[in-house]
Amino acid sequence: MNDFVTRSSVLPDAVRPSAPGMARPVKLGLIVSFLLLVLLGSVISLAASNLISRYGMPIVVALTLLAPPTLVYVAWSCSRGYSKLKVLWRQLRWYHALWLFVLASSFVIRLRTVGSLQSNPLDAAALYRVVLVATTASVLLVRLVLRRTNWMSSMFRGLVLIMTIFALMCTLSTIWSINAPFTLYKSLEYLNDVALLAAILVTIRSIEAFEALFDWTWFLIGLLVVSAWVEAPIWPHEALEEGYMAGILKVRLTGIFPGQGSNGLGSFGAVIAMVAFARLWPVAGRKFDKLWYSFVFLLGVATMVFTQTRAAMAGFVIGALLVLLFTQRVGKSLAVGIFATVLLAMTGLGSTILAFLQRGQSRAEVLSLTGRVQWWAVAWDVFKQRPFSGCGAFAAPFAVWGKMGEEGFGPLHSDYVETLVGNGILGPLPIIIGVVATWWILMRFLRHLPPGSMERQLAVESLAVLAIVTTRSAVMNLIIFHPPVHYFVILGYAEYLRRRAASRPGPAPEG
C-alpha cells in the first residue's frame, strides 16, 4: 500500500488516475467540440456546393487551399476579440442594455406594403418593436421620477437640444399629417432615442465610460455584419440576392434575420472598417491589438465590397484620409496614393474597379443614382403642394410611393429629402445644424486635446465615422433612421467634450 502511494504521488498529472466524476467535463468538452465540427462541416459543405455551381471547381479549389490558414487566422483573432469582450462586459451599465433595446427594436422581421401598414398597423412584428421602445421609455421615466437620472434638463442643452427640437417638430406635425398615427408613433420613438442619449450624457463621468459606449456600439453593429455573413452560405439565394446581376460579382450581400438591406449593411461594414482603421493607425502614444483590428478591418471591407455600396466606400475613403491627416501620416498617405495610381495605370486594374463600381448598370442608371433622382423628382412635386407644413414627419413615403403607384413601403433614401417633404421647408434645418455643429465641435477640440490621450483617439474615430454618416445621409436615411446609434454616439461624444469643458474653470478652446 505504501509503495503504491509513493509511486502514485510522483506520477505526472497527465497519467495520474482521475476520479470517476472528473471524466464528465472532459467528455462534455469532446462532445461540444465534435458538434461544433459537425456544424462547421455542414456549413462548409453548403457553401462549397453553392460555390461550385456558381463559380466552378478551380475557384473552389483555391478557396479550399486558403481555408485552413484563414480559419486559423479567424480563430486566433476571435480569441483576442473574446478577451476584449470580457473586459467590456464588466464595464456595462444600465444604459448599455437600453442602447441594445432601441437597436433591437429597429430589426426588420417582415417587409410591409403601404396597404398593410394602413390596414393593420400593429401586427405581431410591430408589437415587438413597440414593446422594446416602451420598455426603454419606462425605464427612463422611472429613473427620472426616482431622481436617479435627470435626463429631462439634459435634453435641452447643446447638441442634444438640436435633436430634441427636431423630434418635437416631428411630433407637432402629427396635427396635419396624412397618416397621423404613423407620424405620432415614429416621432415619439425618435424622441425616446434622444431622451436615452440625454440620460447617457448625464450618467457618464469619465472618458473610459464613453470609450465603453463606443466599443459597445461598434460591437453591436459588428454582430449585425457577422449575422449576414453567417447566413450567406446557409441561404445563399436570399442572402446573396440570387439573380441580382450586379456587375462582375453577380451577387450582393444582404441580411435575412434581422432583415438588412444591402445599403444599410454596407454602411455598417464601412463603420466597423473605419473604426478598425483608426485603431490600426492610432494617434501617437496609443496602441491597439493589431491582430484583432486587422480582422475587423478586413471584415468591414469585405462587407462593403459584397454589398457594393458606393456611397459607403466614398465615405470610408474620406474618413481614412482624415485619420491619416489627424495622426500626422500625410507623407505616408501620399506615397501610398502615388503607388496606387501607378499600379492602376500599369496593370489596367482601374477599368476593373470602374466596372465593379458600375455594378452592371448603364450610364443613365448610374447618373440617376439607381433611380433616386426619379424618386426625388416625385418627392419635389409632393413638397411643392405643401411647402411650409409638409405632409407629416416620416409620412413622406406614403405620399411619394402612392403617387408613383408603388405598393412597397420604404424610405426616400435621403435624410434631407425625406425631412423636406415630411416637415416642410424648415424640416432639414435641425439635421443640417446638428451635423455641422458636431463637425465644428470635434474639430475645435481636436486641436487642444492632449497628444496620445484617449480623448484625442476617440475624436479622430468620431470624425472618421462622421465622414461616412455625412456622405451616406445624402443618399440614405441614417440620421432620422431609428435608432441612429452610429450617429448619436458621435454627436454625444462631441456634446460630452463641450459639457466637460464648460464645467471646468479656465478658458474653453478657442474656435
N, C-alpha and C positions, 0 to 999 in steps of 0.2 A: 504493500500500500504506500509506504514512504517512498519507494523507488518510483512509483507511478506519479506521485505528487511532484517529486523532484524533476522528473523528466518533463512532465506537462508544464511546469512553471517556466521552463526555458524555451518551450515551443513558440515559434512565431505566431502572431495573431492570425495570419492568413491560413495556417493549418491547424490552429487550435480548435478542438471540437466546440460547436456552439450549442446553446440551449435550444430546445425544440421550438420555443416561441419566437426565437430570433430569425427563423427561416422565412417567416411570413413577409417582413418588409422586403427581403431580397426577391422572393417570388413575385410580390406585388410590383416591384420595380421592373422585373423582367417582363411581366405581363403588359404593363403600361407601355414599355419600350416596344414590345412586339406589336401592340395595337397601333402605336404611332407609326411604326414602319409600314404596317399594312395600309394605313390611311394614306401615308405619303406615296406608297407604291400605286395605290388606286388612282390618286390624283395625277401622278406622272403618267400612268397608262392612259388615262383620259386625255391628258394634254398631248401625249405622243400620237395617239390615233388621229386627233384633230389636226395636229401639225403636219402629219404625213399627207393627209387628204388635201391640205391647204397649200403647203409649200414643197412637198416632195421629200424623198428619202435623204438626199445629200444635206439639206438644211437640218433635218432631224438628227442625222449622224453627228454633224458638227456641234449641235446643241447638246447631244448626249455626252460628247467628249468634254465639253465645258461644264457639264452639270456637277461632277464631283468637286472640283476646286471652288465652283460657285457656291455649292452647298456648305462647304467648309467656311468660306468667307462669310456667308449669311449667318451661319450658326454662331461663329465667333463674334460677329458684330452684334447679333441679337443678345448674346450673353452679356456683352458690355451694356447694351440698352436696358436689359433687365435689372442690372445692378443700379443703373441710374433711376429706373422706375421705383425701386425700393426706397431710394433716398427721397424721391419726390412724394411718394405715398405718405411718408412720415410728416411731410410739410403741408398736407392738405387740410383745409379748414371747411367750415360750413358752406361758405360761398362757392367753393370749388364744386360741390355737389349741385348747387343751383345752376352754375355755369354749364354743367353737364346736362341738367334737365332742360334748359332752354335750347341747347343744341339738339338734344334728342327729340324735342318737340317739333323740330323742323324736318325730321326724316319723312321722306315721301314713301308711303306704303302702297298707294294706288294712284293712278292717273285719273283726272276728272275732266269732264266737259263742262261748258257753260251751262248746259241744260241740267246736268246732275247737280251742279252747285246750287242752282236756283230751286230745284225741286226737292232736294234732300241735302241741305247744307250741313247737317250734323249727323253724319253716318259714323260707323264704328271707328274708322281711321281718324276722322276729325275729332271724335270724342277723346281718343288717345292724346291728341295734340292739346286739346283744351284742358285735360286733367293735369298734364305736366306744367302747363303755363299757370293754371290756377294754384297748383302746389307751390310753385315759386312765389307767386304773389302772396299767398297765405303766409308763408314763412317770413317774407319781408314785412308784411303788416303786423305779424305777431312781434317781431323784433322791434318794430317801431313803437308799438303800443307799450311794450315792456321796457322801453327806453334802452334797449341793448344796442341798437344801431340807428342813429338819427340820420337816415338817408334822405329824408324829405328836404332838409336845407341844402344837402349836397347836390340835389338835382337842379338847383338854381344858382350854380356857381360855375364860372369859366366855360370850358368847352362842353361840359355836361349840360349847361343851360341851353346851349345852341341846339343840342339834340332833344332836350325837353320841349323847346319851342316848336321844333318840327313835329314831335309826337302830338302836342296839343293842337297844332294846326290841322293835323290829320283827323284828330278826334272831332274837332269843330265842324269839319267838312261832312260829318255824318248827316247834318241837318239837310243838306241839299244833294246828297249822294244818290246816284242812280241805283245803288244797292246798299242801302243804309246798314243792314245788319252786318254785311261783309266789311264795310268800311269801319264800323264801330269796333268789331272784334279785332281786326288787323291793327287798328290804331292803338287799342288798349294793350295788345300783345307787344307792340313796339315800345309803348310807354313802360311796360313791365321790364323790357330789356334795359332801358335807360335807368330805371329805378335800381335794378341789380348792379349796374355799373356804378351808380352813385353810392350804393351801400358798400361796394368793394373799396372804393376810394376812401370812405370813412374808416374802414376796418384796417386796411393795410398801413403799417407803420414803418416798414423798412424796405430797402432795395432787395433784400433776399426774398421777402414775401412777394414782391412784384415779379421777381425772376421766376418764382414758383408758378405764378399765374401765367406768365409767358410759356413756360415749359408745359403746363397742363393744357393750355390752348393748342400748342403745336402737337402735343401727344394725341389729343382727341381728333384733330384734323388728320394726323398721320394714320390713325386707326381707320378712318373712312377711306383713305387711299389704299391701305392694305386690304380692306374688305373687298374692294373692287378687283384687286389683283388675285385674291384667293378665289373669287367667283369666276374669273375668266376661264380657267381650264375645266371648271365644273359645268358651267352653262355658256359655252363659247358663242353660240348663236345669238344669245341675248346680250351677254356682257361685252362681246366684241362687235356688236351690231352687224351680224352676218348680212351680207348683201349691200352694205354701205360702201359704195365704190369711192373711197376717199383717197385718190391718188395712188402713190406707189405702195402704201402699206395695205390697202384694201380693207382695213379694219379700223375701228375706232372704239377705244375702251370706254365703258360706261359702268355705272353701279347698278346692281339688281336690288339688293336689300341691304341698307336702305337705298331707295331709288336715287341715283345721282346722274344727272346729265353729264355729257362729256365736257361741256363748258365749265360747269361748277367743279367737276373733278379735276380738270386741268388747272383751275385756279388754286385748288388745294395743293396739287402737286408742285406748282410754282412757289407757293408759300413755304412748304417744308424744304424745298430745294434751296430757297433763298436764305432761310434760317441756317441751314447746314453750311452754305457757302460763307455766310458771315462768321460762322464759328470755326470754319477751316482757315479763314483769313481774318483772325480777330484783331482787335486793337492791340497796340504794343503793350506787353505785360500780361496779357490774358492767354491762357492755354485751355484747350478743349480736347476731348478724346477724338483723335484723327480717324481711327478705325470706324467708330460708330457714326460720326457725322459724314464720312465718305459714303457709307452705306445709305444714309438718309438722303444725301445729295443725289446719288445715282437713282434711288427710288423715285425721288421727285422729278428728276429729268426724264426718266423713262415714262413717268405718268404724263408729263407734258407732251412727249413725243407721240405716245399712243392715243392720247385724247385729241391730238392735233389742234390745240387751242393757240391760235396765232397771237391773239392779244396778250395771253398769259406769258407766252415766250417773249414778246416785246417788253412787257413789264419786268420780266426776270432779267433781261439784258440791261435795262436801265438800272434796276436795283443792284445788279452785280457791279456795274460801273461806279455807282455811288459807294459801295463797300470798298472798292479799291481806292477810290478818291479819299474817303474819310479815314482809311487806315494807312494813308500815305504810301500807296503802291502804284502810283501813276506810271512810273517808269516801266515797271513790270507789265502793267496792263497794255501800255503802248507797244512793248516788244511782242507780247502775245498777239495783239491786234495786227501788227505788221506781218508776223509769221503766218497767221491765219489767212490774211489777204493773199500773200504769195502762194500759199498752199492751194487755196481755192482757184487761183488763176492758172496754176501749173497743172493741176490734176483734173480740172473740169468738175470738181465737186459742187461748184457754185450752181450749175444747172440742175444737179440732182436735188440740192437744197431748195432751189426755187420751185422745182416740180413737187417736192414734198409740201411746201407751204401753200402751193396752189390747190392741193387736195383734190385733184381731178376736176376742178371747177373751170368753167370758161372764164374769159376775161371779164365778161359782163357780170357773171356771178360774183367774182372777186370784188369788183368795183361796187357792187350792191351790198357788200358786207354780208353775203349769204342771205340775202332777202331783207335785211334790216332796213335798208333805205326805203323799200316799198312800205314796210310796216310803219316806219316813222312818217312817211308822207300821209298815210291814212290817219295816224295819230295827230298830225298837224291840222288836218281838216276837222277832227273832233275838237281839238283845242280851240280853234277859231270860233266854234259855236258857243263855247263858254270860257272865254279867255281869262276872266277875273276870278271866277269861283271854281272852275274845274268841274269834273263830273264826280268828284268824291275820291278821297285818298284810297289808293290800292284798287279802285274800281275801274281804272282806265282800261285794263284788258277786256272788260265786259263790253265797253263801247267800241273799242278798236276791232277786236276779233268778231264782234257781232256785225259791224259794218262790212267786214271783209267776207262774211258768210262762213267763218270758220267755227267748228264745233269745239275744237280743243281749247283748253284754257292754259295760259302761261304768261310769263312776264313779257314786257315790251323790249327787253334786252338793252336797257339803258336806264340808270337811276335818274338821269336828268329829264329824259323824255317822259318817263312814267310819272314823275312828280309834276312836270309841267302840265300834262293832260289831267292828272288827278287832282292837283291842288291849285291849278291856275298859274298865272304868270309869276307869282311870288313863291310857288312851290319849291323850285330847285334852290332858292336862295339860302336857306339854312344848311342844306347839304354842301353847297359850294363854300360857304363861310366856314363850316366845320372842317372841311378838307384843307383849305388854305391856312386856317389858323393852326391846325395840327402840324402842317409842314413848317410854318413860321416858328412855332414854339420849339419844336425839336431842333431845327437848325440854329436857333438862337442859343439854346442851352448847350448844344454840342460843342461850341467853341470854348465854353467855360468849364465843362466837366473835367475832372482830373484825368490825366492820361493813365491808361491801364485800369481804370475803375470799371466796376460792373455797370454803373450808371451810363458811362460812355459806350460800352459794348451794347447795352440794350437800346440806346439811342440810335446807334448805327443800324442795328437789326430793324428797329422800328421804321426808320427812313427807307430802308431797302424794301421791306414788305409794303410800306405805304406807296411806293412806286408801282407795285403790282396792283394794289387796290385802286389807285387813281387811274391807271391805264385801263383796267378792266371795267371800272364803273361807267365808262363812256359807252361800252357795248354790252354790258351785263348788269343785272340787278345785284349789287354786292352790298352797298351801304344801306339801302332800305330793305334788304332781304333779312327776314327773321331767322335766327339772330345773327347780326354781323359781328361775330366774335373776333374774327381776324382783323376787323377794323376797330372795334371798340377797345380791344386790348391795347392798341397803339394810341388811340385817342386818349384812353385812360392813363397811359404812361406819360403822355405829354402833359395832361392835367395834373398828374402826381408831381411831376417836376415843378410845374408852375406853383402849386399849392405849397410845396415844401420850401421853395424859395421865398414865397410871400410870408410864410410863418417864421422865417429866420431873421434875426436882426442883420442889418447891413444892406448895402445896395444890391438890387437884383441885377442879373446880367443885362448888359446894355444891348438894345436891339439895333 
